[in-house]
């Protein structure tokens, strides 16, 4: 018998509840938890025959959500620790190959730890034939396997190995004990009021903490139905996700600011015919700083079908705390606090500003700490008072046990506490996220964050523009670089002048870059440090269209 609540469903799986998998054209195929348990046991038998046991970390890189669920729980019921990684594209090998290679290398470099890989057959075959792949592996093919594991289910002590998304550098492998994983799941249940009657719909990747823990494991632990589609399916048809919420009786979902913007750009009222969002409780919005304008634009698209602002639920979390840290109370409209832009100084006091006054910025509240979680702001050696900008520090039972290989020299979780590297402030007990320490520069005592520049770019260029900001120091000067896919020289000049006025204390460069060259993580966040390194090494394609620098060139070694 499974002794852990997350695995108990495998002993007595439900025939009535389960997971709906999106097949395109608004078609969904249902797999009951009974059927999924049988598939997981088939995978477990094959993994056991190949030598996987409770000393193994199983790296999982699978495209189909159905395969992922079977592989994830097939490994876990043997006491092995699953380590999800973004799957390789079926048509091209991209940056995610590096993540797969990094995951394997990280596990194998840890003394006493064995690595095993579960991946799609073509990936195993391709990497094996090129000599890049020597790790023991299993090519996932549920149709080709038979038999069922009938041994005792062993809940792993290390429940999950999470690879960070790599926004500011090489992804790290976060060790999440089963106790921390379950503590976070129960906090999410209490925060949202989750039970087995409340179905979820999600497009968030299952190899990302928000998609895996928030949108799959949390409802699964409650015994609720889940509607799953892939991120690629969502990007091709964002209206299909909304129709899942408005037609299939789903109560919860999750998305990112990036996802809100996709809906605002591409969904029209005619796409939502027959949708009724009145039964929807919460769409959790997380994974990055939230733009107030993105919230309002999303509601404009969906409100005729009954969607209300109070259904959007801004939240804050990170892999080092397993997932969720803070969240807005369901049914409460998001709080947007307008503050004086010049008060965004590290260790500075935040000054509220009246709407319509010059030099202000709107910051969205991420809500209050979840049950059992403590959040403090540190601007020095001690916690700061409210309305003081500083680093967000989280203490909770859900904080991870550190990085694989003991990479504590980089900071990270330790003894139930993690200094996040994120910058924010508290007001009336609510957390307001401002930016990331790795994505900002300090000038004359004032922090300038890339997220602020991103918001400015969207407002100047329009929501359909593909653009991102990089901030760093080059040739001894603080520099803001706006990367824009397909910008002409005249538009770049107007944009550069506007940014120079808005920022005021840095050199500005506007650079035209080819399509798909603005790298993003699996959750849609810009991979700024990698882009900055490529830019300063002269390896980023494109050309400078406007610059406040005398020669318009970027030099230096980067941050």
N, C-alpha and C positions, 0 to 999 in steps of 0.2 A: 504493500500500500504506500502511496505517496504521502509523506509526512509534511510536505510544504503546500500551502494553500494554492500557490501558482500552478502546481502540478496535480492537485487533487482531481481536476476535471478528467485527467487521463484514466483514473480508476473507474469512475462512474460517469462517462460522458453523456451529454444530453442529445436526444434525437430531435428535439424541438428547436433548440437554439444552435447557432453556428456562425459561419462566416460566408458572406456573399461576395463573390469575386466578379469584378467588372470584365465583360467580354467585348465591349464596344457596342455602339448603336443602342444604348440604354438597355442592353441585355445583361442580366446578372445570373450567375450559376451558384447554387447553394450547396455548401458542404456542411453537414451537421457536425457538431463536436464529436459525435460517435465516429463518423467517417474520418475526421481529421486525426482522432486518436489512433485509429487503425493504421493510417498512413504513417504517423510518427513512429509507431511500433515497428513497421516494416523497415523504416530507415534505421531505427535503433538496432535491429537485428543485424543489418548489414554492417553498420559501424562497429558493433561488438565483434563480428567476425573478422574485421580488418584491424582489430587491436585497440579501438578507442575505449578508454576507461575514465575513471574519475581523476586521473592525472593529466588529462588531455585538454588542450584548448582547441576547439574546433572553429576554424575560420570559415564563415558561411558567406558565399558570394553567389546569389541566385537571383534570376530575373523575375520569375513567376512568384507572386505572393503565396500561392498554394504550396509550391515547393519550399519556400522559405519557412512557412509555419511547420511543415513536416520535418524539415532539417533542423530547425531551431529546437523543437521539443524532442525530436529523436535523439539529439546530442545531450540535451539536458536530463532526460530520464536515465541516462547512463552515469550521471554525476559529472559529466564533462561540462566545461564552461564554453558557451557559445560566444563567438566574436564576429558580429555582422560587419560586412564590408560592402561598399557599393559594387554592384555587379558590373562586369565588363559589358560594353555595348555589343550588340549582336552584329553591328555593321562596321564598327571601327574601334580601335584601341585608343583610349584617351588618357587623361590624367589619372583616372581611377585605377589604371594598371599599377601606377606607383603606390596607391593606397593598398592594393592587394599584396604587392611585393613587400611594402613596409610592414604590413600586419604579420606576414610570415616571418620576416627577418626579426621583428621585435619579439615574437614568441620564441623563436629558436635561439635567440641571444640570451634568453633568461635561463639561468642554470636550473636544471631539474625539471624543466617544463617541455612537454612534447606538443608539437604542432600537427594538426591534421586539417585538411581542406575539403569542404563540400562545395562544389561549383557545378555549373552547367557543363554538359558533355563537351561542347565545342571549345570551351575555355580550357578544360583539362587537356583535351587533345592538342590544341594549338600551343599552349605553353609548354607542354611536355615535348612536342616535336621540335621546338626551337631551343630546347636545353635550358629554358629559364625556370623550369619547375621540377624540383626533385623531392618536394615534400610529399609524404603519403597523402593520398586523396581518394575521394569518392565522387564519381560523376553521377549527379542526381538524375534518375530516370525512374519515377514511381511506377510506370507501366511495366517496366522490365523486371521488377523485383517481386519476390513472393516470400511468404513466411512472415512471422510476427514475433517480436520479442516478448517473452512471457516471464522474464525475471523480475525481481523487485525493482521498483523505481527508486533511484537514488537522487535526491535533490542535491545539486552541487552546493558546496559552501561558498564558492565564488560564483555567484549567479550569472555574471555577465562581464565581458570585457568590451568596453566601449571605446571606439576610436573617435577622438575629437575630430570635428569637421575640417580643421586646418585653416581657419580664417587668417591667422597671423603666423603660420609657420608649419613645420612638419607635424602631422597629427600625432597625438599621444595616445597610449593605450591605458584607459582608466579601469582600475580593478573595482568592480561593484559587488560587494558581498550580497548573498541572498537576503540577509537581514536588512541591508540598506535598500535593496530593490523592493522588498515587501513593505518597508516603512513608507517609501515614497508612494507606492500604489495605494496604500490605505489612506494616506494624506490626501491624495487626489480624489478618492471616493468620498471622503468626508467633505472636502471643499465643494465638489460638484453635486453631491447627493446621488451618486451613481448606485443603481441596483440592476438586477437582471432584466428588468422590463425596459430599460432605457438603451436603445440601440445607438451605435456610432456609425458615422461615415467618414472615411479618411482617404486623402491622396498622399499624405506625408510618407516619405520613404521609410521602409521598415529597418533600414540600416542607420537611421538617424534617431537619436534618443526620443524626440518628441513623437515621431511616427511609431516607433517600437513600443515604448513604455506607455506614453499617454494615450495613443490611439489603437493599440492592439492588446498589450498585456493587461492594461487597466480594465477595459471592458470584459476581456476574457476571464480575468480573475473574478469578476462579478457575475459571470455566466450570461452576459448580454450578447445580442447579435452585433456583428460588425460588417459594414459594407466597405470593401477595400478596392481601391484602384491605384495604379502606379502613378508616379509623378509624371512620367511621359504621357500617360493617358490623360491626365489632368491638363497638361500644357496643350495637348492637341484639342481637347474639348472641355474647357473649364465649366461649361454649362451642364455637362453630365454630372459633375460633382454636386452642383446646386440642385439638379433634379433628383439626385439621390436623397438630398435633405428634404426637399419639398414634396416628394411623392411616396417615399418608402417608409415614412414614419420614424425617421431618425431623430434623436433628441440631442445628440452631441456631435461635434466635429472639431477639427483643429486645422489651422492654416498659419501662414506667415504673412508679413506685410507684402512680400513679393507675390504671394498668392492672391491677396486682395487686389493688388494692382493689375494682375492678369485678368481677373474677373471684370474689373472696371473698364479695361481696354477692349475686351473681346466679347462680352456677353451683352445681349440686348433683350428687351422685354419679351419679344416673340420667342426667345429661347426658353423662357420660363413659363410658358403656357401650361396650365394644369398644376402648377406648383402652389403649395400652401405651407408657409413657414410658421404658421401660428402655433404648432406643437413643438417647435424647436426651442430648446432651453439655452444652449450656449455653443458658440463657435469660439474656441480658445485660440487666441492670436499670440504667437510667441516666436522664438528663435532669433529675433533681431529687434532693434529699436523700431517703434511703431510711429508712423506718420499720421497725425490727426486727419490730414486731408485724405489719406487712403481709407480711413474708416468711413468718412462721410461719403466719399465717392462710391464705395461698396454698397452702402445703404441706399443711395440714390438708384442704383441698378436693381436692387432687390425689394425695395419697400412696397411696390405695387402688388407683390405676392405675399405680403404680410410680414416681411422681415423688419425688425426694429433694432435700433441702436443698442438697446439693452441686451440683445442677444449676442453681441460681440463682447468677448471676455479677454482683454489683454492680460498677459501673464509673463513671468520671468523665470527662467531656469537655466541650468547648464549641466553638462555631463558629469562634472566633478561632484555635483550634488545629486547624482543619479538622473534627475530631471527637474521636476517642479519645485520652485522655491516660493514664489508669490503668485497670487491670482486675484482677479476682480470677482466679487461676489456675483453669481449668476442672477440675472434679472436686474442688475444695476448698470446704468449707462456708464461708459468709460469716463473717468475724470481727466480733463485736459487742463493743465496749469500753464498759464502764460507767464513767462518770466523775462526779465531784462537780459538780453543777450550778453551784455558786458559783465553780468554777475556770474557767468559760468566760468569761474576761476577755481582752480584746484585749491582746496582749503578755504575757498571763499564762501561768503554767505549769499544764498540765492535770494534775489529780490523779485517779488511778484510784480507784474506790469498789467496795466489795463488794456483790454482789447482795443486795437486801433492805434495804439501809441507806437512810435518808431522804435526800431531796435529790439523787438521782442521775438520770442520763439515759443511755440506751444510744445509742451512735454506731456506725453501720455502716461498716466499712472499704470503700473503693473499690478496694482492691488496690494493686499496685505499678505504677510507671511502665512503659509499653510500651517495647519495644526502640527505642532511639534518642531516648527522651524523658527530660528531666530535670525534676524537680519540686522546688521549694524553697518554704519558708514564710518570708515577710518580715514581721516585726513592727516593723521600724524601717528603717534604711538598709542593713542587711546581712541575709543569710540567718540564720534562727534555728535553734536546736538542736531535736531531737525533743521532742515533748510540750509545745510552745509554740504558742499560738494566734496565727495571723496570716493575711496575705493569701497565697493560692496563686499562685505565679509559675511559668510553664511555658516551657521552652526546648526547641525541637525543630525538625527539618527540616520538619515538617508545620505549623508556625505560619504563619498567613496573612500576606499582604503589606500589610495595613492595610485601612482603609475606603475605599470609593469616594469620591472627592472630597477625600481627604487629611484626614479628620476625626481627626487624631492628637491634637488638643487634648483629646479625650475619653478619652485613654489608648488602649488597644488594642494590637494586634500591631505589632511593629517589630523589624527585624533579628533575626528568629528567636526573639523573646521576647515574652511577653504577661503583663501583670499582670491577673489574671482578675477581680478584684473579689469573688471568692469567699473565704470564711473557712474555715480548717481547720487541721489539724495532722498531723504525721507520727509514727508509732510503729512501730518495727521495719521501717522502710522502706515502710510502707503509709500511704496517704493516707486521712484521715478528714475528710469534708466536714461542716461544722457549719451554715453558712448563707451568706447573701448580704449584702454590705455595704449594698446598697440596701434590704434588707428587715430591717434590725435597728436598734436604738437602744442607745446606750451610757449606762449609768446607774451612777454610783458605781464606775466602772472595770469594770463587768460588761456584756458584750454580751447583749442579749435578741434572739433571732431569731424571725422570723415562722414559720419551719418548726417550731420547738419548740412554738409556740402552736397551730399546725395539728394537730400530733400530740396535744396535750392536748385539743383540741376533739373529735377523732375518738374519743378514749377516754372523754370525758365524755358525748358525745351519741350514740355508736354509729357504726359504720362506714357506715351508710346516710345519715347526715346530710350535707347540703350546706352546708358552712361554710368560712370562711377568715378569717385574721387579717390586719389591717393595723396597721403600727406607724409612728409619726411624732411630730412635735411640733406641738401646737395650743395657741394662747393661752398660750404660754410653758411648757407642761407636756408631759412625755412621756406618750403615750397609746397604749393597745392597744385596738383596735376589733375585736370579733368579729362578723363578718357571718354570719348564719344564715338560710337560707331557710325561712320558716314556723315561727318559734319564738314560743310564747306568753309572757306576762309572768311567770308563775310559774316556768316552766323557765328563762327568761332570768335571773331573780333567783338561782336556784341556780347557774347557770353563771357569772354575774358574781362571786358570792362565792367560788366555787372558783378562778376565774382570779385574783382579787385575792390570795388566799392563795398561789397558785402563783407569781405574778410578784412581788408584794410591794412593788414600788418604782415603779409607774406607775398612772396613772388608767386605769380600765377602762370600756368601753362595750360593751353587747350590743345589736346592731341587727338587727331583723327586716327582711329584704329579699325582694322577689318572686323567683319562680323564674327562672332563667337570667340573673340580674343579677350573679352572681359571674363576671366575665370570666376566661377562661383562654386561654393560648396554644395553638398547634396541638399542642403536646406535653403539654398538661394542666396546665401551671404557672399559678398565679394571677397575673394582671396587676395587681400590687399598686399600682404607682405611678399608673396610670390610675385605678384605683378610689379611691385616696387623694385624687387631685386632684378627682375628682367628688364625693367625700364632703365635702371642705372647701369646695368651691364651692356646696354645697347641691344638687347635681345627681344624687346617688345616691338612687334611690327607696327607700322603706321608712321605718321609724320606730324611734326608740330605745325599747327595752323595759326596759332597766336601765342605770344608770350610777353610777359612784362620784363623778362630778363633781357639783357642787352644783346646776347647772342642767340637767345631762344633755345639753348641746349641744356640738357640735364647731364651732369657729371657727378661722379662720386661713387662710393661703395655701398650706399644704401644704409638702412638702419640695421 
